[in-house]
Amino acid sequence: MGTAPAQIPTSFGHELRACLRCRLVKTYDQFRESGCENCPFFKMDGDNERVVDCTTPNFNGMISVMDPARSWAARWLRVGRFVPGCYTLAVSEALPEDLQALCEEVHVQYVAPKRV
């Protein structure tokens, strides 16, 4: 598989955020600098507000996936089709409605988090 891996978080403190669509985990600065490798249509790079809208600091657990297509854990978490990287096990917030509509427009699946 020739997909370049996502950036791995450069630190593991309070500045970590997870993409609300694909659950990729990086720091706020990394999302602002290079966006989300799985969701380039969100155009987060260079847009502070978009990073805040598309990501959340509220997530549970984390898994590093080196070979998503062959990893049972990646398939179980539904990240098997995404680029290698660090992913959260669960986010508790939904993507804002305008961004859910954007996902529909560009024909990518968005699965809202289950209500607890």
C-alpha positions in Angstrom: 0.0 0.0 0.0 1.6 3.2 -1.1 -0.1 5.7 1.2 2.1 8.0 3.2 1.5 7.7 7.0 0.0 10.5 9.0 2.2 12.6 11.2 2.5 11.1 14.6 1.8 13.5 17.6 4.9 15.5 18.5 3.8 15.6 22.1 1.3 13.8 24.3 -0.1 16.6 26.5 -3.3 18.6 26.6 -2.8 19.9 23.1 -3.7 16.6 21.5 -6.9 16.7 19.4 -8.8 14.1 17.4 -10.4 14.6 14.0 -14.2 14.3 14.5 -14.6 12.3 11.2 -11.7 9.8 11.1 -10.5 10.1 14.7 -6.9 10.7 13.7 -4.9 12.1 16.7 -2.3 14.9 16.3 -1.5 18.1 18.1 -3.5 21.3 17.4 -0.4 22.8 15.7 0.0 19.7 13.5 -3.6 19.9 12.3 -3.2 23.7 11.7 0.1 23.2 9.8 -0.9 20.2 7.6 -4.6 19.4 8.1 -5.9 15.9 8.4 -4.3 13.3 6.1 -7.7 11.4 5.8 -9.9 14.4 5.5 -8.1 17.0 3.3 -11.5 18.3 2.1 -11.9 19.9 5.6 -9.1 22.3 4.6 -7.8 22.7 8.2 -4.3 23.7 7.2 -3.7 27.3 8.2 -7.3 27.8 9.5 -7.5 28.0 13.3 -11.3 28.1 13.4 -11.6 25.1 11.1 -9.2 23.1 13.3 -11.4 23.9 16.3 -14.6 22.9 14.4 -13.2 19.7 12.9 -11.3 18.3 15.9 -11.9 17.8 19.6 -9.6 17.5 22.7 -12.3 15.2 24.2 -11.5 11.6 23.3 -10.9 8.2 24.9 -7.9 6.0 24.4 -5.5 5.8 21.6 -4.1 3.2 19.2 -1.2 3.4 16.8 -1.9 1.7 13.5 1.0 0.8 11.2 -0.8 -1.3 8.6 -4.5 -0.4 8.8 -5.6 -2.8 6.0 -4.1 -5.9 7.8 -4.9 -4.8 11.4 -7.9 -6.5 13.0 -8.0 -3.6 15.6 -8.0 -1.0 12.8 -10.9 -2.8 11.1 -12.8 -3.2 14.4 -12.4 0.6 15.0 -13.4 1.3 11.4 -10.0 3.0 10.5 -8.8 0.2 8.2 -9.2 2.3 5.1 -7.3 5.3 6.6 -3.6 6.1 6.5 -1.2 4.7 9.1 -1.2 6.9 12.2 -2.5 7.4 15.8 -6.2 7.1 16.3 -8.5 7.5 19.2 -10.8 4.7 20.3 -13.8 7.1 20.6 -14.8 10.7 20.3 -17.8 12.0 22.3 -18.7 15.0 20.1 -20.5 15.0 16.7 -19.1 16.9 13.7 -21.0 20.2 13.2 -23.9 19.9 10.8 -22.4 22.1 8.0 -19.3 19.8 8.0 -21.5 16.7 8.0 -23.1 18.2 4.9 -19.6 18.7 3.4 -18.9 15.0 3.9 -22.0 14.2 2.0 -21.1 16.6 -0.8 -17.6 15.0 -1.3 -19.1 11.5 -0.9 -17.2 10.4 2.2 -18.8 8.5 5.0 -19.4 10.2 8.4 -20.5 8.1 11.3 -21.7 10.1 14.3 -20.5 8.9 17.7 -22.9 6.7 19.7 -24.8 8.4 22.4 -23.7 7.2 25.8 
